[in-house]
Amino acid sequence: MPKLPRIPSKEAIRALERLGFEQVRQTASHVVMKKETPDGEIGCVVPVHRELKVGTLSGILKQAQVTTEEFIENL
């Protein structure tokens, strides 16, 4: 499993959009993103920071049900 990079939240949001997620709303410093799948709706919350910590990014990917490899390919 490749290591997750430390990236700005804007890059993470762009990568998730490439994976089919769309921004639903933004409340203060958190962006809520959703994606429709045949099994239902998948949602994740991305905090808007200059740099996301690796643990935070890992949690976002678990919420989004996206593998590290898929995410890195779409950066």
C-alpha positions as CSV (number, residue, x, y, z in Angstrom):
1,M,0.0,0.0,0.0
2,P,1.5,3.3,-1.0
3,K,2.0,6.1,1.5
4,L,-0.6,8.9,1.5
5,P,0.9,12.3,0.6
6,R,0.3,15.4,2.7
7,I,-1.8,17.5,0.3
8,P,-4.0,20.6,0.6
9,S,-7.7,19.9,1.0
10,K,-8.4,21.6,-2.4
11,E,-6.4,18.8,-4.1
12,A,-8.2,16.1,-2.1
13,I,-11.6,17.6,-3.2
14,R,-10.5,17.7,-6.8
15,A,-9.4,14.1,-6.7
16,L,-12.7,13.0,-5.1
17,E,-14.5,14.9,-7.8
18,R,-12.6,12.9,-10.5
19,L,-13.8,9.8,-8.7
20,G,-17.4,10.8,-9.1
21,F,-18.1,12.7,-5.9
22,E,-19.8,16.1,-6.0
23,Q,-19.9,18.9,-3.5
24,V,-23.2,19.1,-1.8
25,R,-22.6,21.9,0.6
26,Q,-20.0,23.7,2.7
27,T,-20.6,24.5,6.4
28,A,-17.9,26.8,7.8
29,S,-14.6,24.9,7.1
30,H,-16.0,21.5,6.1
31,V,-17.1,20.4,2.6
32,V,-19.7,17.6,2.4
33,M,-19.3,15.4,-0.7
34,K,-21.7,12.7,-2.0
35,K,-21.7,10.1,-4.7
36,E,-24.6,8.0,-6.0
37,T,-23.9,4.2,-6.4
38,P,-26.1,1.3,-7.2
39,D,-26.0,0.3,-3.5
40,G,-27.0,3.7,-2.3
41,E,-25.3,7.0,-1.5
42,I,-21.8,7.4,-0.2
43,G,-20.8,10.6,1.6
44,C,-17.7,12.1,3.1
45,V,-16.6,15.3,4.9
46,V,-13.4,17.1,3.9
47,P,-12.1,19.8,6.3
48,V,-10.7,22.8,4.5
49,H,-7.1,23.1,5.6
50,R,-3.8,24.2,4.0
51,E,-2.5,20.7,4.5
52,L,-4.4,17.6,5.5
53,K,-2.7,15.2,7.9
54,V,-2.2,11.7,6.8
55,G,-4.6,10.3,9.4
56,T,-7.3,12.8,8.4
57,L,-6.9,11.9,4.7
58,S,-7.0,8.2,5.6
59,G,-10.3,8.8,7.4
60,I,-11.8,10.7,4.5
61,L,-10.9,7.8,2.1
62,K,-12.5,5.3,4.5
63,Q,-15.7,7.4,4.6
64,A,-15.6,7.6,0.8
65,Q,-14.9,3.9,0.4
66,V,-11.9,4.7,-1.9
67,T,-8.6,2.8,-1.9
68,T,-5.3,4.6,-1.5
69,E,-4.2,3.5,-4.9
70,E,-7.4,4.8,-6.6
71,F,-7.0,8.2,-4.8
72,I,-3.3,8.6,-5.7
73,E,-4.1,7.8,-9.4
74,N,-6.6,10.7,-9.4
75,L,-4.4,13.3,-7.8
